[in-house]
């Protein structure tokens, strides 16, 4: 199965400080590899018009429904998920993470996940800027994220 993450409304390359945010410049976002915070897939600048990632995964029946695994799927207490990692990139190209968004598979309607197993494609659509204009972080739940089973043709919904 492939997971397609389609992100829009990125916060920009710079976000100023706020009461709970120190502010950063040269902001980028990517998908964190399992258990390797410094290894990212598809790093996008924070001022990109959109960002997208395709993750190759395995979906198999499990004790609590479909279990998704793969090199970018985290598996911790509380379930399986994908991390979108936010960080700054310095002049030498070094990424330094400062926050993450967690896309939880437990938040996907089981019927949608079952349909995605049949089609081979699961698509997540979300905006990456929070209500304060900062990079989105924490556990991202519907309606802030939309999960659909798709046919793989540019995220077209499966019926």
N, C-alpha and C positions, 0 to 999 in steps of 0.2 A: 504494500500500500504506500502511496505517497501522500504526505501532508503538505499542502500549499498554504503558506501564510501570506496574506495580502494586507499590507499596512498602508495607511494614508495619514494625512495630517501630522507629519513629523514636527517636533517642536522648534527646530532651527539649530544652527551651529552653536549658538550661545544662549544660555538661560541665566538671568540674573539671580541674585540671592533672594531668599524668602525666609520666613520664620523657621522652616524645617528643611531648608535647602541652601547649601552654601554658594551655589552658582558655579557654572562651568562654561568653558569655551572649547571649541572644536569637538563638539559632541558627535558621537557615532553610535550605531546600534547594529548588533549581529546576534545570531543564534549560537548559544554556548554549547560546546560538545559535552557529552556526559562526563561528569567528574573532572573536567579540564577547563576551569574558568578562563584561562588565557587563550584557549583555542576556539576561534569563532568562525562561523560560516557566514559569508556574504555581508561583510561590514559595509554599512551605508552611512553617509553623512547625514547629520540631523536636519539639514536643509533640503534633502532630496524631496521631490514631489510625491514619491511613494517608495516603498521598499517591499521586496518579496523574497521568499525563500521556498525551496522545495526540498523536503526531507524524505529520504527513502527509509521506510520502516517495515516492520513485520507486525501483522495483526493476527493474534491467535486466541482461541477460546480460553478463558481463565475461570477461576472460581467465582469471580464477581462480574462476569461479562467478558467483553473483548479486552485483551491486554495488548497494548501497543509498546513495541520496543524498537530500539535502533540507536545509532551512534549519537544522536542529538536528543534522545528521550531520557530525561532524568527519572530516577525511581527512588523515592524517599518515603519515609513514613508520611502517610497522608495521600499517597498516590503517585501516579506517573504524570509527567508534565514536560513542557518545553520552556526553557528560559530564553527570553530576549534580554540581552545584556547591554546596558548603556555605559558608555565610558568616554574618556577623552583620548585623543590621539596626539602625541607630541611630535616635534619636528623630525625625530628619527623613525616615526611610524609605530611607536610603542603604545598599545592600548592599555588604559588604566580604568577598570570598572568602578563605577560609583553607585549603580542601582540596577535592579533587574525587574522584569515583568514575568509573571508565572502564568503560563497557559495550561490549565489543568484539564486532563482528559476526563476526570470525574464530573466536570461541569458540562460535558457533552450529553445531549439527550441520547439514551441508549438506542433508540430507533435510528437516529442519524448516524451513529457509529456503526450499527449493523449494516445500514445502507452503504456507508463508505467502504466497508469490507467487501461488499458485493461489487461496487464500481471500481474499487482500487484507489479512490481519491477522496481525501477529506480536506476541506478548505476552511480556514479561519480568516475572517475579515475583521479588522479593528483599526481604530484611530490611535495614534501613538502619543498624543498630547493629553495631559490630564486637565482638570478644571482650572488649574493655576497657570497653565501654559508651560508646564514642565514635562520632562520625559515620563511617560506612563510607567508606573511600577506597582508592585504587589501582585496579589492574585487577581487576575482579570476574569470577571464573570459576565455572563449574559446580563443585560443587553449590551454591555461594553464590547463584547466579542460575539460574532455570529459564526457558528459552526454549521457547515452544510456538507452533505455527501454530494460530490460532483463527478462529472464524467471525464475530467482532466482537460477538456477543451477550454482553456482560459477560465477555469472556475465555473463553467456552466453547471447549473444545478441539475442533479439527477432526479428523475421522477420515479 
